[in-house]
């Protein structure tokens, strides 16, 4: 049972925008940096967003991250079929002294 | 190019042991925290353990404390996970991952190695 809650699935048509929420608490999101990971079917996860809103080199600006209080959000604009994947938020939990991942969200392009 | 290559996965019996390795290349291995992350079949990601650059600090998820041991060999650019007293619920793909700090994101991942615990 993850301490970070995400919606199980979101969907939209190509070219549209989706947002994925990640809800936590003061011991994790509230006081630590949030990251987002994309996992395409059958592959290892890939870092999309780090330090709440920063993109690693090579990640298009269609992907964005934000944090407010004990929640974080991943936004994907200009949705493409290649964006169909599972997305996970993650952060350190100071109470658990461990890293925690969200429950995961499956993005479907209609 | 950063590369992380896991090995050592396979079939183990409940109560048995297995050791995983991760060979790192393309970066200064001794300069980074390293972690193991696992994913049970059809399930989400679960962080397992991490280790500081010099091995002086280690953290574990509660479910593996006392059973798993993370270690590293900076001279050979290698990360290890010794898994003892294995349980069926330890069945998963195990990924080696590099992070910028104990509490920071995982910027690079290996391809994973499958561990199956079954009689």
Backbone of each chain as ProteinMPNN parsed JSONL, in Angstrom:
{"seq_chain_A": "XXXXXXXXXXXXXXXXXXXXXXXXXXXXXXXXXXXXXXXXXXXXXXXXXXXXXXXXXXXXXXXXXXXXXXXXXXXXXXXXXXXXXXXXXXXXXXXXXXXXXXXXXXXXXX", "coords_chain_A": {"N_chain_A": [[0.843, -1.185, 0.0], [0.857, 1.957, -1.134], [2.058, 5.165, -0.013], [1.616, 7.319, -1.505], [-0.857, 8.614, -3.529], [-2.311, 8.058, -6.654], [-4.426, 8.622, -9.559], [-5.919, 5.722, -11.055], [-6.107, 5.614, -13.861], [-5.969, 7.729, -16.771], [-7.204, 9.427, -19.66], [-7.143, 10.704, -23.025], [-7.677, 12.372, -26.161], [-5.493, 12.321, -29.064], [-3.176, 15.035, -29.162], [-4.436, 16.451, -27.198], [-4.558, 17.48, -23.679], [-3.409, 16.015, -20.61], [-3.603, 15.61, -17.068], [-1.966, 14.373, -14.188], [-2.442, 13.511, -10.911], [-0.806, 13.452, -7.703], [-0.985, 12.516, -4.534], [0.064, 13.129, -1.26], [1.687, 13.472, 1.885], [2.816, 15.548, 4.678], [5.19, 14.375, 5.44], [6.325, 13.362, 3.216], [5.78, 14.357, 0.218], [5.269, 16.987, 1.065], [7.654, 17.963, 2.183], [9.823, 17.242, 0.642], [11.584, 16.766, -2.5], [9.815, 16.085, -5.518], [9.589, 13.548, -7.996], [8.954, 12.363, -11.325], [8.172, 9.489, -13.256], [8.261, 7.676, -16.301], [7.002, 4.703, -17.623], [7.221, 2.748, -20.248], [5.498, 0.062, -21.923], [6.883, -3.055, -21.005], [9.431, -2.077, -20.518], [12.199, -0.484, -18.714], [11.69, 1.967, -16.114], [11.74, 5.537, -16.799], [13.219, 8.652, -16.077], [11.276, 11.538, -15.933], [10.624, 14.017, -14.782], [12.306, 15.921, -12.329], [13.125, 17.144, -9.029], [10.683, 18.466, -8.491], [9.871, 20.138, -10.741], [11.666, 20.13, -12.847], [13.148, 19.25, -15.937], [14.96, 16.516, -17.243], [17.758, 16.442, -19.525], [16.771, 16.083, -22.877], [14.132, 15.424, -22.462], [11.038, 16.351, -23.665], [9.404, 19.61, -23.65], [6.728, 19.245, -23.459], [6.099, 17.849, -21.293], [5.471, 18.541, -17.929], [5.943, 19.548, -14.505], [4.571, 20.129, -11.243], [4.219, 21.353, -7.868], [2.326, 21.607, -4.919], [1.919, 22.251, -1.646], [1.048, 19.286, -0.152], [0.691, 17.858, -2.445], [1.304, 16.846, -5.845], [1.642, 17.409, -9.377], [1.619, 16.067, -12.645], [1.827, 17.173, -15.924], [0.873, 16.597, -19.263], [1.078, 17.765, -22.426], [-0.152, 18.146, -25.835], [-0.718, 15.44, -26.522], [0.539, 12.263, -27.515], [0.53, 9.131, -29.333], [2.699, 7.648, -28.592], [2.987, 8.308, -25.956], [1.541, 6.642, -24.425], [1.596, 4.874, -21.559], [2.701, 3.809, -18.283], [2.709, 5.947, -15.484], [4.574, 7.196, -12.774], [4.762, 8.856, -9.667], [7.247, 9.96, -7.325], [9.045, 10.192, -4.237], [11.056, 11.108, -1.365], [10.385, 9.777, 1.851], [10.348, 11.147, 4.905], [9.568, 10.186, 7.392], [9.438, 7.436, 7.1], [11.992, 6.992, 6.325], [12.733, 6.302, 3.733], [12.43, 5.808, 0.177], [9.506, 6.506, -1.662], [7.043, 5.415, -3.975], [4.35, 6.464, -6.12], [1.032, 5.084, -6.676], [0.729, 4.668, -9.349], [-0.252, 5.529, -12.676], [-2.107, 4.817, -15.516], [-1.805, 5.968, -18.742], [-3.879, 6.518, -21.439], [-4.195, 6.942, -24.889], [-6.739, 8.043, -26.767]], "CA_chain_A": [[0.0, 0.0, 0.0], [1.692, 3.129, -1.266], [1.641, 6.352, 0.728], [1.333, 8.332, -2.501], [-2.032, 8.182, -4.263], [-2.513, 8.561, -8.016], [-5.586, 8.003, -10.207], [-5.505, 4.512, -11.782], [-6.003, 5.842, -15.291], [-6.452, 8.945, -17.403], [-7.184, 9.266, -21.108], [-7.496, 11.862, -23.83], [-7.421, 12.199, -27.591], [-4.201, 12.87, -29.509], [-3.105, 16.479, -29.2], [-5.038, 17.039, -26.001], [-3.73, 17.538, -22.462], [-3.834, 15.266, -19.438], [-2.876, 15.868, -15.826], [-1.954, 13.251, -13.247], [-2.214, 14.008, -9.563], [-0.083, 12.597, -6.774], [-1.32, 13.053, -3.223], [0.855, 12.56, -0.184], [1.573, 14.091, 3.2], [3.928, 16.431, 5.038], [6.426, 13.619, 5.63], [6.908, 13.025, 1.921], [5.707, 15.444, -0.764], [5.286, 18.289, 1.705], [8.979, 18.43, 2.574], [10.869, 16.668, -0.194], [11.414, 16.941, -3.935], [9.026, 15.076, -6.224], [10.023, 13.157, -9.33], [7.972, 11.614, -12.114], [8.791, 8.472, -14.095], [7.44, 7.076, -17.356], [7.367, 3.33, -17.912], [6.593, 2.191, -21.438], [5.282, -1.388, -21.759], [8.014, -3.953, -21.116], [10.731, -1.418, -20.398], [12.524, 0.093, -17.414], [11.212, 3.344, -15.941], [12.603, 6.625, -17.251], [12.962, 9.885, -15.349], [10.65, 12.591, -16.729], [10.675, 15.261, -14.03], [12.954, 15.818, -11.036], [13.07, 18.367, -8.222], [9.316, 19.006, -8.632], [9.466, 20.723, -12.016], [12.794, 20.218, -13.761], [13.203, 18.181, -16.942], [16.301, 16.086, -17.657], [18.076, 16.671, -20.921], [16.135, 15.172, -23.808], [12.694, 15.307, -22.195], [10.375, 17.501, -24.304], [8.689, 20.513, -22.753], [5.311, 18.83, -23.351], [5.967, 17.289, -19.948], [5.724, 19.537, -16.902], [5.608, 19.133, -13.152], [4.351, 21.181, -10.26], [3.952, 20.869, -6.508], [1.683, 22.556, -4.022], [1.64, 21.613, -0.364], [1.313, 17.846, -0.094], [0.304, 17.236, -3.711], [2.084, 17.174, -7.032], [0.909, 17.154, -10.619], [2.338, 15.924, -13.915], [1.021, 17.55, -17.061], [1.351, 16.206, -20.585], [0.333, 18.454, -23.474], [0.096, 17.613, -27.175], [-0.637, 13.998, -26.295], [0.906, 11.425, -28.655], [0.327, 7.694, -29.082], [3.897, 7.168, -27.905], [2.917, 8.652, -24.534], [0.802, 5.594, -23.712], [2.546, 4.282, -20.619], [2.397, 3.989, -16.862], [3.441, 7.065, -14.919], [4.689, 7.106, -11.331], [5.422, 9.904, -8.901], [8.11, 9.406, -6.297], [9.71, 11.14, -3.363], [11.567, 10.551, -0.112], [9.501, 9.924, 3.001], [11.231, 11.372, 6.048], [9.119, 9.359, 8.517], [9.79, 6.057, 6.785], [13.413, 6.942, 5.922], [12.779, 5.509, 2.52], [11.832, 6.415, -1.014], [8.185, 5.945, -1.941], [6.463, 5.672, -5.288], [2.901, 6.503, -6.185], [0.343, 3.863, -7.084], [0.844, 4.524, -10.782], [-1.375, 5.937, -13.519], [-1.994, 4.396, -16.918], [-2.29, 6.964, -19.701], [-4.377, 5.957, -22.696], [-4.485, 7.913, -25.934], [-7.96, 7.534, -27.396]], "C_chain_A": [[0.883, 1.242, 0.0], [1.143, 4.29, -0.457], [1.334, 7.501, -0.211], [0.208, 7.816, -3.409], [-2.145, 8.865, -5.624], [-3.802, 7.956, -8.565], [-5.129, 6.796, -11.009], [-5.302, 4.75, -13.275], [-6.518, 7.217, -15.673], [-6.376, 8.715, -18.895], [-7.593, 10.56, -21.789], [-7.163, 11.564, -25.293], [-6.042, 12.75, -27.943], [-4.264, 14.389, -29.611], [-3.682, 17.173, -27.984], [-4.063, 16.999, -24.831], [-4.302, 16.627, -21.388], [-3.016, 15.732, -18.237], [-3.028, 14.665, -14.915], [-1.61, 13.797, -11.875], [-1.5, 12.967, -8.718], [-0.269, 13.203, -5.382], [-0.54, 12.341, -2.127], [0.61, 13.25, 1.137], [2.797, 14.951, 3.485], [5.244, 15.665, 5.191], [7.073, 13.241, 4.302], [6.845, 14.215, 0.962], [5.869, 16.805, -0.109], [6.663, 18.835, 2.019], [10.13, 17.824, 1.783], [10.566, 16.893, -1.675], [10.633, 15.763, -4.519], [9.613, 14.81, -7.603], [8.891, 12.396, -10.012], [8.715, 10.69, -13.084], [7.773, 7.944, -15.094], [7.924, 5.65, -17.591], [6.561, 2.833, -19.103], [6.466, 0.685, -21.263], [6.551, -2.198, -21.975], [9.383, -3.322, -20.986], [10.964, -0.904, -18.979], [11.953, 1.504, -17.317], [12.247, 4.351, -16.435], [12.21, 7.888, -16.5], [12.42, 10.951, -16.295], [10.827, 13.969, -16.086], [11.408, 14.996, -12.725], [12.883, 17.172, -10.326], [11.784, 19.151, -8.471], [8.948, 19.424, -10.051], [10.582, 20.829, -13.053], [12.824, 19.005, -14.692], [14.652, 17.812, -17.255], [16.509, 16.398, -19.132], [17.391, 15.619, -21.8], [14.649, 14.959, -23.591], [11.999, 16.544, -22.774], [9.571, 18.331, -23.317], [7.183, 20.278, -22.763], [5.027, 18.249, -21.953], [6.327, 18.364, -18.923], [5.306, 19.012, -15.537], [5.409, 20.32, -12.254], [4.057, 20.543, -8.916], [3.301, 21.98, -5.71], [1.312, 21.835, -2.735], [2.024, 20.146, -0.364], [0.831, 17.11, -1.339], [1.201, 17.694, -4.84], [1.281, 16.788, -8.262], [1.865, 17.048, -11.796], [1.388, 16.321, -15.02], [1.682, 17.094, -18.351], [0.473, 16.908, -21.617], [0.67, 17.84, -24.833], [0.239, 16.104, -27.149], [-0.369, 13.228, -27.585], [0.689, 9.956, -28.312], [1.516, 7.094, -28.342], [3.935, 7.502, -26.44], [2.139, 7.619, -23.733], [1.785, 4.779, -22.863], [1.966, 4.377, -19.219], [3.292, 5.094, -16.324], [3.403, 6.978, -13.396], [5.308, 8.38, -10.762], [6.294, 9.222, -7.847], [8.747, 10.505, -5.488], [10.235, 10.424, -2.122], [10.513, 10.759, 0.969], [10.369, 9.988, 4.257], [10.83, 10.528, 7.252], [9.52, 7.902, 8.324], [11.288, 5.878, 6.546], [13.569, 6.032, 4.718], [12.126, 6.241, 1.368], [10.49, 5.732, -1.266], [7.721, 6.342, -3.335], [4.949, 5.756, -5.165], [2.338, 5.194, -6.698], [0.379, 3.625, -8.589], [-0.425, 4.897, -11.524], [-1.122, 5.497, -14.951], [-2.602, 5.471, -17.806], [-2.668, 6.274, -21.002], [-4.687, 7.082, -23.666], [-5.624, 7.356, -26.783], [-7.901, 7.547, -28.922]], "O_chain_A": [[1.561, 1.546, 0.982], [-0.064, 4.4, -0.237], [0.846, 8.545, 0.222], [0.305, 6.73, -3.98], [-2.083, 10.09, -5.727], [-4.235, 6.9, -8.103], [-4.048, 6.834, -11.597], [-4.418, 4.148, -13.884], [-7.376, 7.793, -15.004], [-5.576, 7.901, -19.359], [-8.29, 11.397, -21.214], [-6.448, 10.61, -25.598], [-5.487, 13.559, -27.198], [-5.252, 14.959, -30.075], [-3.438, 18.36, -27.769], [-2.921, 16.557, -24.956], [-5.518, 16.481, -21.264], [-1.882, 16.189, -18.38], [-4.077, 14.023, -14.875], [-0.594, 14.471, -11.705], [-1.577, 11.767, -8.98], [0.242, 14.287, -5.1], [-0.491, 11.112, -2.076], [-0.527, 13.577, 1.479], [3.696, 15.073, 2.652], [6.313, 16.264, 5.079], [8.238, 12.844, 4.268], [7.787, 15.006, 0.912], [6.531, 17.685, -0.661], [6.833, 20.05, 2.114], [11.283, 17.888, 2.21], [9.428, 17.175, -2.049], [10.768, 14.62, -4.084], [10.073, 15.724, -8.287], [7.995, 11.86, -9.359], [9.742, 11.058, -13.654], [6.592, 7.786, -14.785], [9.123, 5.417, -17.741], [5.372, 2.535, -18.984], [7.25, 0.086, -20.527], [7.22, -2.053, -22.999], [10.391, -3.952, -21.305], [10.053, -0.889, -18.152], [11.757, 2.163, -18.338], [13.445, 4.073, -16.487], [11.027, 8.167, -16.308], [13.023, 11.237, -17.33], [11.138, 14.951, -16.76], [11.175, 13.975, -12.077], [12.616, 18.202, -10.945], [11.817, 20.369, -8.642], [7.855, 19.115, -10.526], [10.441, 21.553, -14.038], [12.557, 17.879, -14.273], [15.478, 18.69, -17.504], [15.553, 16.592, -19.884], [17.428, 14.425, -21.504], [13.975, 14.377, -24.441], [12.341, 17.668, -22.407], [9.117, 17.834, -22.287], [6.437, 21.033, -22.139], [3.882, 18.174, -21.509], [7.364, 19.018, -19.038], [4.435, 18.149, -15.425], [5.993, 21.383, -12.462], [3.698, 19.368, -8.825], [3.681, 23.146, -5.816], [0.489, 20.92, -2.738], [3.191, 19.803, -0.554], [0.591, 15.903, -1.307], [1.781, 18.779, -4.799], [0.371, 15.961, -8.203], [2.8, 17.837, -11.928], [0.251, 15.852, -15.053], [2.898, 17.193, -18.51], [-0.733, 16.672, -21.676], [1.65, 17.108, -24.967], [1.199, 15.552, -27.688], [-0.975, 13.506, -28.62], [0.667, 9.583, -27.139], [1.365, 6.152, -27.565], [4.824, 7.034, -25.728], [2.077, 7.7, -22.507], [2.672, 4.099, -23.379], [0.895, 4.944, -19.002], [4.474, 5.173, -16.658], [2.357, 6.724, -12.799], [6.268, 8.913, -11.319], [6.096, 8.051, -7.525], [8.966, 11.612, -5.98], [9.891, 9.27, -1.868], [9.835, 11.786, 1.0], [11.033, 9.018, 4.623], [11.69, 10.186, 8.064], [9.897, 7.222, 9.278], [11.796, 4.757, 6.562], [14.407, 5.131, 4.687], [11.36, 7.183, 1.568], [10.362, 4.519, -1.1], [7.975, 7.451, -3.804], [4.347, 5.203, -4.245], [3.083, 4.303, -7.105], [0.096, 2.522, -9.056], [-1.532, 4.619, -11.065], [-0.067, 5.766, -15.524], [-3.766, 5.839, -17.645], [-1.871, 5.541, -21.588], [-5.356, 8.054, -23.314], [-5.48, 6.322, -27.435], [-8.86, 7.146, -29.58]]}, "seq_chain_B": "XXXXXXXXXXXXXXXXXXXXXXXXXXXXXXXXXXXXXXXXXXXXXXXXXXXXXXXXXXXXXXXXXXXXXXXXXXXXXXXXXXXXXXXXXXXXXXXXXXXXXXXXXXXXXXXXXXXXXXX", "coords_chain_B": {"N_chain_B": [[28.48, 7.027, -22.185], [25.995, 6.347, -19.852], [25.632, 3.255, -18.278], [23.883, 0.592, -16.775], [23.911, -2.627, -15.719], [22.174, -5.326, -14.753], [22.464, -8.518, -13.092], [22.15, -11.994, -12.137], [19.616, -12.786, -11.417], [16.881, -15.18, -11.146], [15.46, -18.417, -10.405], [14.431, -19.134, -7.13], [14.026, -20.93, -4.07], [11.422, -20.69, -1.59], [12.557, -19.254, 1.419], [15.127, -19.496, 0.654], [18.231, -18.204, -0.801], [19.622, -15.528, -2.793], [21.811, -13.714, -4.909], [22.187, -10.531, -6.283], [23.741, -8.587, -8.868], [25.044, -5.489, -10.122], [26.472, -3.997, -12.768], [28.213, -1.101, -13.378], [28.865, 1.544, -15.689], [30.351, 4.215, -17.618], [30.178, 6.478, -16.045], [31.287, 8.179, -13.037], [31.276, 5.978, -10.728], [31.713, 5.909, -7.955], [30.85, 8.351, -7.123], [28.148, 8.563, -6.649], [24.99, 7.974, -4.998], [23.374, 4.814, -4.881], [20.685, 2.627, -5.808], [18.328, -0.081, -5.309], [15.408, -1.045, -6.947], [12.244, -2.562, -7.144], [9.76, -4.45, -9.016], [6.908, -6.123, -8.838], [5.222, -8.696, -10.723], [2.942, -7.242, -12.915], [2.458, -5.186, -11.14], [3.098, -2.086, -9.277], [5.939, 0.182, -8.852], [8.461, -0.409, -6.393], [10.624, 0.854, -4.07], [13.606, -0.568, -2.79], [16.155, -0.522, -1.456], [18.923, 1.667, -0.606], [22.273, 3.03, -0.98], [24.994, 4.887, 0.234], [27.662, 6.84, -1.3], [30.198, 5.98, -0.248], [29.477, 3.743, 1.054], [28.794, 4.017, 3.705], [26.305, 4.68, 4.664], [23.121, 3.21, 4.663], [19.838, 2.397, 3.603], [16.695, 0.773, 3.993], [13.614, -0.645, 2.75], [10.916, -1.439, 4.894], [9.917, -4.071, 4.597], [12.013, -5.691, 3.808], [14.033, -5.469, 5.609], [16.599, -6.829, 7.583], [16.672, -9.105, 6.08], [17.59, -8.603, 3.477], [20.652, -7.335, 2.033], [22.355, -4.532, 1.012], [25.195, -3.616, -0.905], [28.369, -2.324, -2.082], [31.074, -2.107, -4.489], [33.379, -0.013, -5.119], [35.79, -0.017, -6.443], [35.437, -1.826, -8.437], [33.265, -0.873, -9.722], [30.648, -1.749, -9.037], [27.425, -2.773, -7.856], [25.566, -4.45, -5.33], [23.067, -6.844, -4.235], [22.241, -8.794, -1.673], [20.074, -11.333, -1.039], [18.288, -12.922, 1.366], [16.394, -15.484, 3.101], [14.151, -15.671, 1.394], [10.904, -14.834, 0.144], [7.684, -15.609, -1.325], [6.488, -13.227, -2.025], [8.626, -11.648, -2.715], [9.101, -12.003, -5.329], [9.831, -10.509, -8.347], [10.808, -8.055, -10.83], [13.983, -6.774, -10.548], [15.495, -3.691, -10.395], [18.44, -1.828, -10.875], [19.458, 1.392, -9.912], [20.569, 4.768, -10.397], [21.111, 7.593, -8.33], [20.978, 11.104, -7.431], [21.327, 11.632, -4.806], [20.58, 10.648, -1.394], [17.889, 11.127, -1.018], [16.972, 11.794, -3.45], [15.987, 11.871, -6.996], [15.82, 9.098, -9.402], [17.937, 8.96, -11.87], [19.012, 7.284, -13.822], [18.47, 3.978, -15.0], [18.837, 0.418, -14.841], [18.208, -2.452, -16.989], [16.89, -4.393, -15.665], [16.426, -7.425, -13.709], [14.941, -10.58, -13.403], [13.566, -12.021, -10.54], [12.353, -14.963, -9.226], [10.501, -16.444, -6.77], [9.723, -19.505, -5.74], [8.416, -22.744, -5.044]], "CA_chain_B": [[27.075, 6.676, -21.978], [25.723, 5.647, -18.596], [25.051, 1.919, -18.407], [23.704, -0.217, -15.579], [23.534, -3.96, -16.187], [21.918, -6.232, -13.642], [22.588, -9.951, -13.325], [21.988, -12.817, -10.943], [18.243, -13.195, -11.184], [16.56, -16.571, -11.438], [14.494, -19.085, -9.541], [14.887, -19.491, -5.785], [12.974, -21.535, -3.253], [11.084, -19.928, -0.378], [13.536, -19.464, 2.466], [16.442, -19.564, 0.056], [19.022, -16.985, -0.992], [20.031, -15.167, -4.149], [22.575, -12.48, -4.927], [22.121, -9.752, -7.522], [24.84, -7.665, -9.142], [24.785, -4.435, -11.097], [27.722, -3.461, -13.283], [28.03, 0.28, -13.808], [29.891, 2.102, -16.555], [30.012, 5.477, -18.259], [30.154, 7.571, -15.08], [32.109, 7.946, -11.847], [30.392, 5.196, -9.865], [31.939, 6.242, -6.551], [30.301, 9.669, -6.846], [26.687, 8.537, -6.622], [24.146, 7.038, -4.285], [22.8, 3.793, -5.747], [19.506, 1.988, -5.23], [17.603, -1.184, -5.927], [13.959, -0.838, -7.016], [11.657, -3.77, -7.708], [8.405, -4.37, -9.551], [6.252, -7.417, -8.921], [4.489, -8.849, -11.993], [1.689, -6.517, -13.032], [2.293, -4.234, -10.036], [3.826, -0.843, -9.348], [7.329, 0.238, -8.43], [8.729, -0.387, -4.948], [12.022, 1.049, -3.706], [14.038, -1.634, -1.89], [17.272, -0.112, -0.603], [19.938, 2.502, -1.227], [23.57, 3.038, -0.321], [25.784, 6.081, 0.005], [28.834, 6.677, -2.16], [31.272, 5.212, 0.383], [28.889, 2.59, 1.731], [28.656, 4.27, 5.139], [24.882, 4.798, 4.997], [22.243, 2.324, 3.912], [18.445, 2.436, 4.013], [15.924, -0.344, 3.449], [12.17, -0.672, 2.976], [10.655, -2.286, 6.065], [9.608, -5.474, 4.264], [13.231, -6.48, 3.537], [15.007, -5.261, 6.678], [17.017, -8.064, 8.242], [16.756, -10.202, 5.098], [18.377, -8.153, 2.315], [21.8, -6.477, 2.32], [22.901, -3.812, -0.134], [26.611, -3.306, -0.762], [28.979, -1.847, -3.323], [32.523, -2.213, -4.652], [33.705, 1.122, -5.984], [36.955, -0.345, -7.272], [34.951, -2.6, -9.583], [32.054, -0.228, -10.247], [29.567, -2.735, -8.919], [26.434, -2.71, -6.779], [25.092, -5.793, -5.025], [21.953, -7.038, -3.308], [22.172, -10.159, -1.168], [18.702, -11.568, -0.594], [18.148, -14.153, 2.158], [15.039, -15.781, 3.613], [13.261, -15.185, 0.345], [9.468, -15.142, 0.234], [6.989, -15.537, -2.612], [6.213, -11.815, -2.335], [9.826, -10.997, -3.226], [9.116, -12.209, -6.778], [9.755, -9.206, -9.01], [11.955, -7.58, -11.592], [14.805, -5.907, -9.712], [16.239, -2.697, -11.152], [19.511, -1.033, -10.281], [19.219, 2.766, -10.328], [21.491, 5.783, -9.891], [20.436, 8.813, -7.889], [21.848, 12.215, -7.098], [21.436, 11.753, -3.356], [19.765, 9.669, -0.678], [16.46, 11.438, -1.125], [16.739, 12.367, -4.769], [15.395, 11.075, -8.06], [16.619, 8.077, -10.064], [18.147, 9.471, -13.213], [19.349, 6.212, -14.745], [18.013, 2.669, -14.566], [19.23, -0.736, -15.626], [17.11, -3.099, -17.706], [16.209, -5.237, -14.698], [16.638, -8.867, -13.69], [13.763, -11.191, -12.787], [13.718, -12.967, -9.438], [11.134, -15.717, -8.974], [10.581, -17.263, -5.553], [8.667, -20.502, -5.84], [8.836, -24.13, -4.806]], "C_chain_B": [[26.928, 5.888, -20.683], [25.09, 4.293, -18.89], [25.007, 1.235, -17.048], [23.172, -1.564, -16.038], [23.413, -4.903, -15.004], [22.117, -7.683, -14.068], [22.342, -10.691, -12.023], [20.573, -13.26, -10.653], [18.026, -14.656, -11.55], [15.534, -17.104, -10.469], [15.128, -19.45, -8.201], [13.72, -20.068, -5.008], [12.647, -20.625, -2.075], [12.046, -20.296, 0.746], [14.959, -19.505, 1.962], [17.097, -18.208, -0.103], [19.361, -16.79, -2.455], [20.797, -13.862, -4.055], [22.495, -11.809, -6.283], [23.347, -8.862, -7.632], [24.399, -6.646, -10.162], [26.129, -3.848, -11.5], [27.47, -2.092, -13.875], [29.169, 0.719, -14.706], [29.409, 3.424, -17.124], [29.901, 6.671, -17.332], [31.032, 7.196, -13.893], [31.241, 7.292, -10.779], [30.496, 5.631, -8.402], [31.361, 7.593, -6.161], [28.794, 9.701, -6.636], [26.114, 7.572, -5.599], [23.584, 6.062, -5.318], [21.649, 3.103, -5.031], [19.121, 0.724, -5.979], [16.11, -0.857, -5.831], [13.369, -2.092, -7.647], [10.221, -3.543, -8.161], [7.851, -5.776, -9.688], [5.436, -7.503, -10.213], [3.144, -8.143, -11.975], [1.445, -5.472, -11.966], [3.139, -2.983, -10.24], [5.257, -0.957, -8.863], [7.437, 0.268, -6.908], [10.228, -0.223, -4.737], [12.402, 0.008, -2.658], [15.113, -1.148, -0.923], [18.145, 0.869, -1.356], [21.19, 2.545, -0.361], [24.355, 4.277, -0.74], [27.048, 5.775, -0.789], [29.917, 5.795, -1.551], [30.756, 4.01, 1.167], [28.596, 2.799, 3.199], [27.201, 4.442, 5.592], [24.076, 3.882, 4.08], [20.832, 2.456, 4.474], [17.693, 1.312, 3.313], [14.424, -0.113, 3.653], [11.911, -1.692, 4.094], [10.524, -3.768, 5.717], [10.847, -6.325, 3.992], [14.288, -6.331, 4.634], [15.302, -6.583, 7.395], [17.146, -9.25, 7.301], [17.649, -9.85, 3.913], [19.529, -7.271, 2.782], [22.296, -5.859, 1.028], [24.369, -3.51, 0.141], [27.148, -2.841, -2.11], [30.479, -2.066, -3.293], [32.917, -1.127, -5.64], [34.907, 0.832, -6.884], [36.545, -1.098, -8.534], [33.638, -2.087, -10.144], [30.833, -1.152, -10.191], [28.705, -2.515, -7.681], [25.889, -4.119, -6.583], [23.835, -5.753, -4.157], [21.931, -8.512, -2.925], [20.796, -10.347, -0.537], [18.623, -12.926, 0.103], [16.709, -14.305, 2.625], [13.977, -15.311, 2.635], [11.838, -15.687, 0.537], [8.851, -15.017, -1.154], [6.756, -14.083, -3.013], [7.445, -11.021, -2.745], [9.969, -11.202, -4.737], [8.884, -10.892, -7.498], [10.918, -9.051, -9.983], [12.683, -6.586, -10.7], [15.647, -5.002, -10.608], [17.308, -2.053, -10.273], [19.31, 0.393, -10.784], [20.205, 3.721, -9.666], [20.717, 7.017, -9.457], [21.45, 9.857, -7.479], [22.045, 12.409, -5.603], [20.52, 10.756, -2.704], [18.285, 9.87, -0.941], [16.062, 11.893, -2.517], [16.266, 11.364, -5.801], [16.384, 10.063, -8.647], [16.769, 8.457, -11.535], [18.453, 8.402, -14.247], [18.988, 4.866, -14.127], [18.647, 1.58, -15.437], [18.011, -1.354, -16.294], [16.334, -4.061, -16.809], [16.564, -6.715, -14.825], [15.506, -9.495, -12.882], [14.161, -12.197, -11.711], [12.368, -13.639, -9.194], [11.353, -16.606, -7.758], [9.399, -18.223, -5.555], [9.237, -21.886, -5.575], [8.446, -25.015, -5.982]], "O_chain_B": [[27.631, 4.906, -20.446], [24.131, 4.198, -19.655], [25.963, 1.291, -16.275], [22.117, -1.644, -16.667], [24.397, -5.236, -14.343], [21.962, -8.032, -15.238], [22.326, -10.095, -10.946], [20.35, -14.038, -9.726], [18.874, -15.286, -12.181], [14.83, -16.347, -9.8], [16.225, -20.005, -8.151], [12.563, -19.732, -5.262], [13.505, -19.873, -1.614], [12.318, -21.47, 0.998], [15.9, -19.546, 2.754], [16.597, -17.195, 0.386], [19.386, -17.733, -3.246], [20.482, -13.005, -3.23], [22.711, -12.448, -7.314], [23.918, -8.438, -6.627], [23.5, -6.896, -10.965], [26.838, -3.273, -10.675], [26.629, -1.928, -14.758], [30.314, 0.313, -14.506], [28.214, 3.719, -17.116], [29.566, 7.769, -17.777], [31.464, 6.051, -13.759], [30.555, 7.976, -10.019], [29.489, 5.712, -7.698], [31.377, 7.95, -4.983], [28.224, 10.778, -6.461], [26.666, 6.498, -5.357], [23.347, 6.424, -6.471], [21.635, 3.005, -3.804], [19.531, 0.495, -7.117], [15.615, -0.45, -4.78], [13.942, -2.631, -8.595], [9.561, -2.588, -7.753], [8.279, -6.534, -10.559], [5.006, -6.475, -10.737], [2.304, -8.417, -11.118], [0.348, -4.921, -11.882], [3.814, -2.842, -11.259], [5.73, -2.038, -8.51], [6.619, 0.883, -6.224], [11.015, -1.063, -5.174], [11.624, -0.272, -1.746], [14.997, -1.34, 0.287], [18.124, 0.913, -2.586], [21.18, 2.161, 0.809], [24.374, 4.658, -1.91], [27.451, 4.62, -0.933], [30.496, 4.956, -2.242], [31.52, 3.341, 1.863], [28.19, 1.86, 3.884], [26.911, 4.355, 6.785], [24.329, 3.8, 2.878], [20.652, 2.608, 5.683], [18.015, 0.944, 2.183], [14.017, 0.539, 4.615], [12.622, -2.69, 4.207], [10.978, -4.624, 6.477], [10.752, -7.551, 3.949], [15.323, -6.995, 4.591], [14.4, -7.338, 7.757], [17.675, -10.293, 7.688], [18.379, -10.702, 3.406], [19.419, -6.556, 3.778], [22.617, -6.563, 0.07], [24.747, -3.19, 1.268], [26.478, -2.949, -3.136], [31.084, -2.195, -2.228], [32.801, -1.306, -6.853], [35.013, 1.393, -7.975], [37.214, -1.019, -9.564], [32.978, -2.761, -10.935], [30.098, -1.306, -11.166], [29.189, -2.129, -6.618], [25.765, -4.886, -7.537], [23.572, -4.78, -3.45], [21.638, -9.373, -3.754], [20.408, -9.619, 0.377], [18.867, -13.96, -0.518], [15.914, -13.369, 2.551], [13.022, -14.633, 3.014], [11.601, -16.794, 1.019], [9.426, -14.394, -2.046], [6.817, -13.742, -4.195], [7.332, -9.844, -3.088], [10.867, -10.629, -5.354], [7.865, -10.234, -7.288], [11.879, -9.819, -9.957], [12.071, -5.665, -10.159], [16.405, -5.47, -11.457], [17.093, -1.779, -9.093], [19.02, 0.59, -11.964], [20.622, 3.512, -8.527], [19.779, 7.439, -10.134], [22.614, 9.555, -7.216], [22.838, 13.251, -5.181], [19.753, 10.079, -3.389], [17.525, 8.911, -1.07], [14.932, 12.331, -2.732], [16.157, 10.169, -5.527], [17.593, 10.145, -8.432], [15.845, 8.294, -12.333], [18.181, 8.596, -15.432], [19.163, 4.634, -12.931], [18.95, 1.799, -16.609], [16.903, -0.831, -16.174], [15.238, -4.493, -17.165], [16.947, -7.192, -15.894], [15.154, -9.005, -11.809], [14.975, -13.092, -11.937], [11.361, -12.963, -8.982], [12.278, -17.418, -7.726], [8.245, -17.825, -5.398], [10.406, -22.154, -5.855], [8.715, -26.216, -5.967]]}, "name": "protein", "num_of_chains": 2, "seq": "XXXXXXXXXXXXXXXXXXXXXXXXXXXXXXXXXXXXXXXXXXXXXXXXXXXXXXXXXXXXXXXXXXXXXXXXXXXXXXXXXXXXXXXXXXXXXXXXXXXXXXXXXXXXXXXXXXXXXXXXXXXXXXXXXXXXXXXXXXXXXXXXXXXXXXXXXXXXXXXXXXXXXXXXXXXXXXXXXXXXXXXXXXXXXXXXXXXXXXXXXXXXXXXXXXXXXXXXXXXXXXXXXXXXX"}
